Amino acid sequence: MPTTAVLICDLARAPDMDRVLGAMGEGFGGFANGTGLALTAAPTVQTHSMLNSAAASNSFVQELLAMASNQDLPSITPNLWGVGGIISAAEAQLAMLGFTVLVFAGSLEGLNPAQAQAYLTTWRNNELAGLGLTWWEAPL
């Protein structure tokens, strides 16, 4: 069953984290195109980028969680870290220091699409607040 996951990366490590996801064969559009986040205390200064995956497999989510919590390198078979233009293992592990994964564990069963979206938005906002993050208020 697909899982909703939110991937967060600090901006300083975002380019290398994009290279890690790319080595895994996961484009996601990259953190460069992600939703901007900021520290709650300074919402006009972007500090993080966020990607959403509404249909991640459980095995992929487990791999992401291991990367975020332990800087565990995922398998990229048949490729190798640091070979053929792929980010090195050391650089990948440094990128993962700024990586957070949030996983929705609730149920949306019985909700219409608008209700499900509102529920997920509330969940995500609460999780972000717990990390001291909020939506980035881009300058006009």
Residue pairs with C-beta under 8 A, 6 or more apart in sequence:
1 58
2 54
2 55
2 56
2 57
3 55
3 56
3 57
3 58
3 61
3 103
3 104
4 52
4 53
4 54
4 55
4 56
4 103
4 104
4 120
5 52
5 53
5 56
5 61
5 64
5 101
5 102
5 103
5 104
6 50
6 51
6 52
6 53
6 101
6 102
6 103
6 104
6 124
6 127
7 28
7 31
7 50
7 51
7 52
7 53
7 64
7 99
7 100
7 101
8 37
8 48
8 49
8 50
8 99
8 100
8 101
8 102
8 131
8 133
9 17
9 31
9 34
9 48
9 49
9 95
9 98
9 99
9 100
10 47
10 48
10 98
11 31
11 46
11 47
11 48
11 49
12 98
13 94
13 95
13 96
13 97
13 98
13 99
14 30
14 31
14 32
14 34
14 49
14 98
15 31
15 32
16 87
16 91
16 92
16 94
16 95
17 31
17 95
17 96
17 98
17 99
18 30
18 31
18 32
19 86
19 87
19 91
19 92
19 95
20 67
20 74
20 87
20 92
20 95
20 96
21 27
21 28
21 30
23 76
23 79
23 81
23 86
23 87
23 92
24 63
24 74
24 76
25 76
26 60
28 51
28 53
29 51
31 49
31 51
32 49
34 49
34 50
34 51
35 49
35 50
35 51
35 52
35 135
35 136
36 46
36 48
36 49
36 50
36 135
36 136
36 138
37 46
37 47
37 48
37 49
37 50
37 128
37 133
37 134
37 135
37 136
38 44
38 45
38 46
38 47
38 48
38 133
38 134
38 135
38 136
38 137
39 45
39 47
39 132
39 133
39 134
40 129
40 132
40 133
40 134
41 132
43 134
43 135
43 136
43 137
44 136
44 137
44 139
45 136
46 136
46 138
47 133
47 136
48 133
56 64
61 101
61 103
63 74
64 101
65 101
65 103
66 72
66 74
67 73
67 74
67 96
67 99
67 101
68 96
68 99
68 100
68 101
71 93
71 96
71 97
73 81
73 89
73 92
73 93
76 86
79 86
80 86
81 87
81 88
81 89
81 92
82 88
82 89
87 95
100 131
102 124
102 127
104 120
104 123
106 119
106 123
108 116
108 119
108 120
111 119
128 134
128 135
